[in-house]
Amino acid sequence: MLTRAEFLKAAREFLWGMFGYEHAQQALEIRASMESLFLLVIFGDMIGLPLMPPYYGLRLLPHVIGVVPGWKRRLLRERGLGDDHEHHLHGV
């Protein structure tokens, strides 16, 4: 038999899964796309797209040095037109 605390925890997790999970996933996707756009503007010269003077990129480089290799892999990965939203079931 479930105790009151276990039942409340299960109900809270169920309701979060129903109402909050999609919003949390969408927020993570938006954050990732904004981060990619920021890195593209600042460090675009790393992939051959100079948009800003390298001075600003060099000033910010120590703060984002751990993110740059993954960003370059994500950005240069070959993908199709609809690959970004393949798992969404909007309108279902």
C-alpha positions, 0 to 999 in steps of 0.5 A: 500500500502506498503511503500518503507521501509516496502517493503525492510524489507519484501524483506530482510526477504524473502531473509534471509529465502530463503538463510540464515535460514538453515545456521543459524539453522545448526550453532545452531545445530553445536554449541549445539553438540560442547557444548555437546561434551565439557561438556561430556569431562569435566564433564563426571564423572557426568554420569559415564564416567570419561575422565579428572581429576576432577580438570579441571571440578571443575575449569570450573563448576562456568562458566557452572553451568546453562547449566549442568542440561539441558545437562544431560537431553539431554544426557540421553534422549532415542532416536533413531539413526536418531532422530538428523536429522529428520527435514532436507530436504537435497537433495529435 
